[in-house]
């Protein structure tokens, strides 16, 4: 029996309706009838009984169904595994992410991709703002969701997964704390807090003022930035979800004129994209929001 003959028989045995079988297999109804007649000639007996009202399996048809179904399921599974492996849709993927806001998007994306590529096992690793590119360069992760811009010759930037409004985090006792909106002029002469070891171009991109700042203080990490801002030792830029995810009673977040954003994209080592990572990227492209 050829593969199409098997598919026609098994589908008709399930549907017990020639028109539905034809529609499901995208074949002409006459083709379904011809295939079944060919099989019945080969076996020398009917596989189905047909009346104007119903279609049923004969005892021979039932025996053939019982014998064929498990074997055909194994064949289909083997073919699917081979196709999946050929596309790189098996294996382990280590995915880095930064911040709880990004984690939500990453976990939703992983669930969506798993539906298309169940053979990829994704392990996630939280990375630090003060070590922006380290986990990728040390090969601790295969892909990482990083805040843009990323202008590194050894790293490639892929699709943006999340954009969130950037806010100014200040102490509740700060002179700007009662403003409904801060302007770029308001931000001149402020001391900005950033994580240490960030590229200069990254810091310049995220300074929301065209006038000179009073200074920049670098700190070990994100939590230290929030602590310093809350105690009045500077101001810092945060994503819109910080108040919900990292609440502090003495910290408030203000919208900034012009609506700057934090954009997070998938990034990987330019010369080292593993097959599971490539497959994940392929499916991620169709699930961007």
NORPENOR-V821146 format. One record per residue. RES is the residue in one small letter. PSI is psi as a letter, one per 20 degrees, with the letter a starting at -180 (999 if undefined). OMEGA is omega in degrees with one decimal (999 if undefined). D_LAST is the distance of its C-alpha to the last C-alpha in Angstrom with 2 decimals. Layout:
res psi omega d_last
RES PSI OMEGA D_LAST
RES PSI OMEGA D_LAST
This chain:
res psi omega d_last
x p 176.0 46.53
x r -176.3 43.75
x g -179.0 40.12
x h 177.4 39.56
x g 179.4 42.71
x g -179.1 41.46
x g 179.0 38.09
x g -178.9 39.96
x g -176.6 42.39
x h -179.8 39.90
x g 178.0 37.59
x h 177.5 40.62
x h 178.3 41.96
x g -175.4 38.77
x h -174.6 38.39
x l -179.3 42.14
x o -174.1 41.39
x g -176.8 41.81
x g 179.5 39.52
x h 177.1 36.57
x g 178.9 37.20
x g -179.4 37.25
x g -178.6 33.99
x h -179.1 32.25
x i -178.7 33.62
x l 177.3 33.24
x r 175.9 36.97
x q 178.3 39.76
x h 179.5 41.71
x h 179.4 44.86
x h 177.5 43.39
x g -179.6 42.80
x g -179.3 46.42
x g 179.7 47.79
x g -179.2 46.05
x g 178.0 47.38
x h 178.5 50.85
x g 179.5 50.80
x g -179.1 49.99
x h 175.0 52.66
x h -178.9 55.21
x g -177.7 54.37
x i 176.6 54.78
x j 179.9 57.74
x q -179.6 56.63
x q 173.6 54.02
x h -179.4 50.63
x q 166.7 49.79
x p -175.0 51.92
x p 169.4 50.95
x r 179.0 52.08
x i -175.3 50.95
x h -175.2 49.11
x r 175.8 47.69
x p 178.9 47.13
x q 173.2 48.09
x q 170.7 48.52
x r 175.1 52.10
x h 178.3 53.32
x g 178.3 52.91
x g 178.4 49.38
x g 178.4 48.57
x g 179.6 50.13
x g 178.6 48.16
x g -178.9 44.90
x h -179.3 45.72
x h -174.5 46.62
x h -169.0 43.77
x g -178.3 40.71
x g -178.4 40.61
x g -178.8 41.47
x h 176.9 38.91
x h 177.6 36.17
x g 179.1 37.18
x g -179.7 37.15
x h 179.3 33.66
x g 179.1 32.41
x g 178.5 34.18
x g -179.5 32.68
x g 177.8 29.13
x h 179.7 29.80
x g 178.8 31.20
x g -179.8 28.30
x g 179.4 25.83
x h 179.0 28.01
x h 179.1 28.37
x j -178.2 24.65
x j -174.2 24.50
x k 171.7 22.65
x r 177.4 25.10
x a -174.9 26.02
x p 176.2 24.76
x p 176.4 21.77
x o -173.2 21.92
x o 177.5 18.62
x q 176.5 18.94
x r -178.1 16.77
x p 175.3 17.71
x q -179.8 17.81
x h 178.5 17.13
x g 178.7 13.93
x h -178.6 12.53
x g 179.8 14.38
x g -179.0 12.48
x g -178.7 9.14
x g -177.7 11.52
x h 175.9 13.44
x g -179.7 10.77
x g 179.4 9.88
x g 178.8 13.67
x g -179.3 14.38
x g -179.3 12.24
x h -179.9 13.91
x h 177.8 17.19
x h 179.2 17.29
x h -176.4 17.54
x m -175.8 19.52
x i -179.7 21.54
x i 178.7 23.97
x p 177.0 21.80
x o -175.4 22.68
x p 172.3 20.24
x p -177.4 21.92
x q -179.2 20.11
x p 177.3 21.94
x p -179.7 21.39
x r -173.8 22.34
x q 178.3 23.97
x h -178.4 23.32
x i 177.7 26.98
x l -165.8 26.66
x g -173.8 23.52
x i -175.7 24.29
x g -177.9 27.11
x h 176.9 25.54
x g -175.6 24.24
x h 177.2 27.57
x j 179.4 29.56
x k 174.2 27.68
x h 175.2 26.88
x q 178.1 23.30
x h 175.0 22.08
x q 176.0 18.56
x q 175.7 17.48
x o -172.0 14.44
x q 176.5 16.18
x p 179.4 16.03
x q 5.3 16.61
x q 171.3 18.95
x o -177.8 20.32
x m -177.6 23.37
x p -174.8 25.30
x h -178.0 27.20
x j -178.1 26.90
x q 179.5 23.11
x p -178.5 20.40
x p 179.1 16.92
x b -174.7 14.06
x q 173.9 10.34
x p -178.5 8.68
x h -174.6 6.68
x p 170.3 7.15
x p 176.5 9.04
x q -178.9 11.61
x p 175.8 14.76
x p 179.4 17.85
x r 176.3 20.90
x o 178.6 24.52
x p -179.1 26.02
x r 173.7 29.76
x q 178.0 32.63
x i 176.9 33.48
x j -179.0 36.82
x q 178.7 35.44
x h -179.9 36.69
x i -168.5 33.15
x h -177.4 32.13
x j 179.4 33.04
x q 174.0 31.24
x h -178.2 28.55
x p 175.7 27.12
x q -179.8 28.22
x r 178.2 28.86
x h 176.9 29.18
x h 177.8 32.93
x h -172.9 32.75
x i 175.5 31.31
x q 179.3 34.18
x j 174.8 36.64
x q 173.1 34.24
x o -177.8 34.17
x q -179.4 30.67
x p 177.5 29.87
x q 173.8 27.93
x q -178.5 27.87
x q 173.7 30.59
x j 174.2 30.40
x q 177.7 27.27
x q -178.9 27.66
x h -179.3 29.29
x h 179.9 26.74
x g 179.2 23.96
x g -179.7 26.11
x h -180.0 27.03
x h -174.3 23.47
x j 173.3 22.75
x o -172.4 26.07
x k 179.9 25.28
x q 177.4 28.79
x i 176.4 30.80
x q -173.7 33.98
x p 174.6 35.27
x q 179.3 34.35
x h 179.4 37.23
x r 177.9 36.07
x p 176.4 33.50
x p 178.3 34.08
x q -174.3 32.48
x r -175.3 32.20
x h -176.5 31.67
x a -173.3 28.16
x g -179.0 25.59
x h 176.7 27.72
x h 176.5 30.69
x g 178.6 28.83
x g -179.2 28.13
x g 179.2 31.74
x g 179.7 33.21
x g -178.2 31.20
x h -179.4 32.21
x j 174.8 35.82
x j -178.4 35.88
x k 179.2 36.14
x r 177.4 33.43
x q -179.9 29.96
x q 178.9 26.63
x p -178.8 23.03
x r 174.9 20.51
x r -173.5 16.94
x h -176.4 16.59
x j -176.3 16.60
x g -178.2 19.90
x h 179.5 22.15
x g -172.5 20.75
x h -178.4 20.51
x l -174.3 23.60
x p 174.6 25.85
x p -174.7 29.18
x h -176.8 31.81
x k 179.7 32.93
x p 175.8 29.60
x q -176.9 27.72
x p -172.8 24.62
x q 174.9 24.84
x q -176.2 22.52
x p 178.1 23.36
x p -179.8 24.31
x i 174.6 21.96
x l 176.3 18.80
x q -178.6 18.21
x q 164.8 15.03
x p 180.0 14.53
x p -178.0 12.06
x p -176.9 11.75
x q 172.6 11.81
x p -178.1 13.41
x q 178.6 17.10
x r 176.6 20.13
x p -171.8 23.83
x g -175.4 24.46
x j -174.2 27.47
x m 176.9 26.45
x o -177.1 23.43
x q 177.5 24.46
x g 176.5 23.97
x h 178.7 21.83
x g 178.8 19.59
x g 178.4 19.45
x g 178.3 18.64
x g 178.6 15.84
x g -179.1 14.33
x g -178.9 14.93
x h 179.7 13.04
x h -179.7 10.13
x h -175.9 9.70
x i -177.1 9.15
x k 177.9 6.55
x q 175.0 3.82
x 999 999 0.00
